[in-house]
Structures are given as C-alpha cells and as structure tokens.
Amino acid sequence: MEHMDIDLLGISQTHGPDAGDFRTQSLKSQDNYKVIYSGGEQHRHGEAMILNDKMSKALKDHNTFSERIICAKFTKQHHDTLLIQAKYLLQEAISEKSGILSNGVNINNIRYADDTVILAESEEQLQAVLDRIADKCKEYGMEINAKKTKTMHIGRDTKTLTITVGNAVLEQVSKY
C-alpha cells in the first residue's frame, strides 16, 4: 500500500469466520495497518478494509452489518465520511447472463473508483438487473439513489429508455 500511496484498500470475498479488527505491520517498511473484516459461518462472501496509520487515526467507528457489509465512519477536516464496503452484494445481483458480448467475453459491468456502469443488451435486461440490485440493497436496509443513477443508450438509433428504480424514472444522459 505504501508503494502505491494508498490510504485505504477495500477487499471483497474474503474467506474467514466472524467479524472484527486487528493491527498488523508491513515486514518491508514497518508501516502499521488496521484491518477491519467480516465473515460468516461458511467462510466466504466476507469483506475487509485495510487502513494505513493515517486512516486508522481518522477512524471514528466501524460496524459489521453482515458478512457482506462493513460500514466505517471517518472524521476528516470538519466533517464525517461514511464508507460502506459491500462490493460482493453488487456482484451477486448482476447475473452472468446479463451484459454484452465482446470478442467472445461477456461484460456486464465496468467499475471505476466509486462508479459502476451496468451493461445490458436490452432495456428489459437492464431493468431486470436494476430490480435485482434494488432487491439486494433492500435486504440490507439500503436503497439505490435514483437522483444519482443515470441511463444511457448506445446504438445507431436514438431510443428513449424508461428504466425505473422504485417509482422513479431514471434520467437518460447522452454521455458519461
């Protein structure tokens, strides 16, 4: 982490029991780290966060809601920041059967920083994926923010999509 100048690293699909935290030290640089982790009886679907010393000091509180969701609260310059590590939740909701085929490879999502782009062959397929994601979120007391979620149609024709989250119709954009 020190080589890449990373303060916090999220890890999905860890394989361990229970939940908790511990401190560790890099053998190479002697830097200190705090690891927050979740797990379950079946030793799969866990999540983890590795925090460097700076982030450990800013950590105000953390809670494990399930083997798949960790929530950490940080104090940063006059405000608190809440971080939720729940990547596996999204992976479980996006089906292998959805997506687009590119050179024989199925691509159903693209992730960059905290953004996720969901790819689908049709409006119906996209709606089905979003419905599954919304259902998974609901299981854990979360919901999709319809104001921050956009749709985009890529194709030769200009098609208006009617994709909904709950009762809200998502805004369609022409570029991302």
N, C-alpha and C positions, 0 to 999 in steps of 0.2 A: 504494500500500500504506500509506503514511503517513497518508493521509486517512482510511482505514478502520481504522487501528491494527492492521494485520495483520503478524505477525512472520514467517510462512512461508506461501507460496502454492504449491499443487501445480497443475501444468498437465498435461493429458493430450493425446495425439495431436499432439505437436509434430512438425515436419517438418524434420529436419536429419540430417546424417551423423554417424557416430561417437558418442563419449560424452566427457564431460569437465566442466570448470567454468571459469568466468571471473568477473571482477568488473566491475561497471558502476555508474553513478551516475545518479540522477534529475536531469533537467535543471531541474525546478521547485524541488525542495527541497535539492538537493545531497546527499541521503542516499545512502549506499553500500549496494550489494546484491551478494550472491554468487548466481550461477546455476549449478545442477548440472543436467546434461542427459544424455539418452541418445538414440540414434537408430540408424538402420540404413542398409544399402545402398540400400534403396528409399525413403528419406526419408519414412517415415510410421511411425505407431504409437509414436513416442517419448514420453518422459515428462520432466518438468522440475520442479525446485523452485527457487523464488526466496526467498532468505533475507535478512532485514534484517541490519544490523550486529550486533545483539544475538544473533541466532540464528547468525550466521557465527562469532562468538566461542565459542559453545557447541558448534559442530560439532566432533566428535571425529574422525570418519572417514566416508567415503561410498564406496559401491561400486555399479557398474552391473552387474547380472547379465545383462541382455539389453536389447534396445531397448525393452522394455516394463516393466522393473522396475528401480527405483533404491532403494537402501537407504541411509539416513543415520542415524548414531548421534550423539546429542547428550548432553552432560553437563549435568544440571540438578539443582541442590541435593541433593547426596548420593546421586544415582542416575543411571543412564544411561537414556535413552529411545531406542528404535529406531523409526524411521518408514520405512514402505515405501510408495512411490508406484507403484501398479500398477492404476490405475482402468480402463485400456483392457482389461486382462485380463478383468475382470468384464463389461464391455460386450460383449466378443466372445463370452462364454459364454451371455449372456442373449439368446435369439433374439427377432427381431422378431415371430415367430409366437406367442410366449407372452405372457401378460398378460391384462388385462381391457379391454373396450371401454367408453369413457365419452364420451358425446356425439360418437361417430364417431372418437375418438382412442384408439389403443392405448397403454395404460400398463402397462409390465412391471416397473418398479421405481421406488422413491422413496428418495432419499438425503437424509440429514440428518447433518451432522458426520461421524462415522466409522461410522454405521449405514446399512445398506442393507436395505430392505424389498422382497422379491420378490413380485410379484403374479401369480397364476395362476387360470385358470378352474376347474381341477380338481386333485385330489390327484395324479393321474398326470402332469399338466403340470408341477406344482411339483417332483415327484420327478425328472422329466427335466431340468429346469433346474438343480437342485442337483447332479445327476450330471455335467452338462456343466461346471459351475463347479468341482466336485471334480477332474475330469479336467484342466482347465486349470491349476488350482493344482498338481497333481501334476507337470505338465510342467516347472514352475519350482521344484520342491522345496518347495512349501508344502502346507498342508492346512487344511481347514475345522475350526474348533474346535467340536465337537458340543456341548460344555457351554455355550457362549455363543450357540448358534444355536437359535432357537425357532420354532415354527409356531403359526399361529392360523387358525381357520376363521371366516369371516364369512358368515352366512346365516340363513335362518329356522329351519333345523333345527340341532340340536346334534350335530355329527359329530365323531368322534374320528379324527384323522389319524394315519397310520403312515408318516411320512417318515423316511428313514434317510440318514445320511452314513457311508459305510463300513459297519461292523457296528453302529453306534449308532443307536437310535431317538431322534429329536429330541423334546424336551419340548414339549407343547402348552400355550399360555397363553390366557387369555380376554381380556386387554387388553394394549396396548403402550404 
